[in-house]
Amino acid sequence: MNRLFRNTILIALVCCCIAGLPIPVVSGQNEDSTHSAGQSSAQSPLIEEMMTHDSAFGKIVSAVALGDSDKVHKAILSMHGTMDKTLEGVRTRTVTLPKNPARIPEFIDMDLKFRAKLEALDRAARHNNQREMQRITNMLLAACVKCHQTFRQ
């Protein structure tokens, strides 16, 4: 089995596992209320961002596996705006990290690095660079896992 295909399949499998990871919660909410009926993700920019990332990343992995750079670009576009809302919430202190509130600067740094990787993935998609799309998708997946491990413990 070729290495590119094998790695892409591995990414898809890990993405399925990530979908089950708990996501950060906004101050004043508990984990149970985050997903309760009638609760809108619009109430929490961070939850909205995580839900958008989850949906978009699944599309990105599928598109990279299929070599469809146009779908990669469209999935990235779907994330625009949600990260800005989260950073604004962090700046205005309406968004906090319940388990690690003192680590906000680290969270912001990781978020900005994640954005830079997304921009690089978008450039690779616009140039239809399949190998680069896979390489960056692997880096993005690692960043997702690291962020969840860092801020959910």
C-alpha positions in Angstrom: 0.0 0.0 0.0 1.5 3.3 -0.9 2.6 5.5 2.0 0.5 8.6 1.0 -2.7 6.5 0.9 -1.8 4.7 4.1 -1.2 8.0 5.9 -4.4 9.4 4.6 -6.4 6.4 5.8 -4.7 6.8 9.2 -5.7 10.5 9.3 -9.3 9.6 8.6 -9.3 7.0 11.4 -7.8 9.3 13.9 -10.3 12.0 12.9 -13.1 9.6 13.7 -11.6 9.1 17.1 -11.2 12.9 17.7 -14.8 13.5 17.0 -15.5 11.7 20.3 -13.0 13.9 22.4 -14.5 16.3 24.8 -14.3 19.9 23.8 -13.5 23.0 25.9 -16.4 24.7 27.7 -17.0 28.4 28.2 -16.9 29.8 31.7 -20.2 29.5 33.5 -21.2 26.3 31.6 -20.6 22.8 32.7 -19.8 20.0 30.3 -23.3 18.5 30.5 -25.0 21.7 29.6 -22.8 22.2 26.6 -24.7 19.6 24.6 -28.1 19.8 26.2 -31.2 20.2 24.2 -32.0 23.8 23.2 -28.5 24.9 23.9 -27.2 26.9 21.0 -23.5 26.8 20.0 -23.8 30.5 19.2 -23.8 31.1 23.0 -20.2 30.0 23.1 -17.7 31.2 20.4 -15.3 28.5 21.5 -17.9 25.7 21.3 -19.0 27.1 17.9 -15.3 27.0 16.7 -14.8 23.5 17.9 -18.0 22.3 16.2 -17.0 24.1 13.0 -13.5 22.6 13.1 -14.8 19.1 13.7 -17.1 19.4 10.6 -14.6 21.1 8.4 -11.7 18.7 9.3 -13.8 15.7 8.4 -14.4 17.3 5.0 -10.7 18.2 4.7 -9.5 14.7 5.4 -11.9 13.2 2.9 -11.0 15.8 0.2 -7.2 15.2 0.8 -7.8 11.5 0.5 -9.6 12.0 -2.8 -7.1 14.6 -4.0 -9.9 17.2 -4.3 -8.2 20.5 -3.6 -11.3 22.5 -4.3 -13.2 20.8 -1.5 -10.2 21.4 0.8 -10.4 25.1 0.0 -14.2 25.2 0.6 -13.9 23.4 3.9 -11.3 25.9 5.1 -13.5 28.8 4.1 -16.3 27.3 6.3 -14.1 28.0 9.3 -13.6 31.7 8.7 -14.9 33.9 11.4 -15.3 31.3 14.1 -11.7 31.6 15.3 -12.0 35.4 15.3 -15.0 35.2 17.6 -13.1 32.9 20.0 -10.1 35.2 20.1 -12.3 38.2 20.7 -14.1 36.3 23.5 -10.7 35.6 25.1 -9.7 39.2 24.8 -13.0 40.4 26.4 -12.9 37.5 29.0 -16.2 36.1 27.9 -14.4 32.9 26.8 -12.2 31.1 29.3 -10.6 27.7 29.7 -12.4 26.1 32.7 -9.7 23.5 33.4 -6.6 25.7 32.6 -7.6 29.4 32.8 -4.1 30.5 33.5 -2.9 29.0 30.2 -4.8 31.4 28.0 -1.6 32.9 26.4 -0.5 29.4 25.4 -4.0 28.7 24.0 -3.8 31.9 21.9 -0.3 31.0 20.7 -1.5 27.5 19.6 -4.6 29.0 18.0 -2.5 31.5 15.9 -0.2 28.7 14.8 -3.1 26.6 13.9 -4.4 29.4 11.7 -1.1 29.7 10.0 -1.2 26.0 9.2 -4.7 26.4 7.8 -3.5 29.2 5.6 -0.6 27.0 4.4 -3.1 24.2 3.6 -5.3 26.6 1.7 -2.2 27.7 -0.4 -1.3 24.1 -1.1 -4.9 23.4 -2.1 -5.0 26.4 -4.4 -1.8 25.1 -6.1 -3.2 21.5 -6.1 -0.1 20.3 -4.3 -1.3 16.9 -3.0 1.8 16.0 -1.0 1.8 19.3 0.7 -1.9 19.1 1.5 -1.4 15.7 3.2 1.7 16.9 5.1 -0.1 19.9 6.4 -3.3 17.9 7.2 -1.1 15.6 9.3 0.3 18.7 11.2 -3.2 20.1 11.7 -4.4 16.8 13.2 -1.4 16.7 15.5 -2.2 20.3 16.6 -5.8 19.3 17.3 -4.7 16.4 19.5 -2.1 18.4 21.3 -4.6 21.2 22.0 -7.2 18.8 23.4 -4.6 17.1 25.5 -3.2 20.3 26.8 -6.4 22.1 27.7 -8.7 19.3 28.7 -6.5 17.8 31.5 
